[in-house]
Amino acid sequence: MNIGKILNLIADNNINPEDVFSLVEEIKSTNLKDEQNLRNIIRRVAKLANRPIDKSKEDSLVKKILNEGIDEDIFGMI
C-alpha cells in the first residue's frame, strides 16, 4: 500500500494524526473478517475524515474489503 496516499489523505482532510494512531492500534486487535467490525471501522474513518458515508458506499466498501482485501483502489472509493 502506498504510504504517500495515506499521508496525503490525512493532510488533505486535516485529520489529527493521534486519532489515526489510536484507530490503527484498535484495528490491530480487531477481526476484519467480521462484517460488523469492518462497518464500525469504516464509519470511524469517515468520521475522522469528516466525510459522510451513505449506506450504499459503506456496503460497497465492506464487500470490496471482504472479497479483495485492502489495496490502493480503496482510496478512489473514499
Residue pairs with C-beta under 8 A, 6 or more apart in sequence:
1 70
1 71
1 72
2 72
5 72
5 75
9 15
9 49
9 75
9 78
10 17
10 20
13 48
13 49
13 50
13 51
14 50
15 48
15 49
16 48
19 48
20 48
23 41
23 44
23 45
23 48
26 41
27 41
30 37
30 41
31 37
32 38
32 41
32 65
33 66
35 62
35 66
38 62
38 65
38 66
39 58
39 62
42 53
42 58
42 61
42 62
43 53
43 58
45 78
46 52
46 53
49 78
51 78
53 61
57 77
60 77
61 74
61 77
64 73
64 74
64 77
65 74
